[in-house]
């Protein structure tokens, strides 16, 4: 999927590396989280998510899932190397 975005007169491209949002399981407990972010960034992020057909929450979960997966892969790699 390739999407072109126009946010605050900036045109960017999101390449095929974009992955769909990760939907939480219906029975998975979730807690509302609070974090600080500049208002302008939050608004632009909302526009970008809308242009991609997703939501801020879905996009944040997708990104966090990718970060955790990369971290876990690296931990497994380190463990394999230390076992050799």
Secondary structure, DSSP 8 states (H G I E B T S, - for coil): --EEEEETTEEEEE-TT--------TTS----------HHHHHHHHHHHHHHT--HHHHHHHHHHHHHHHHHHHHHHHHHHHH-
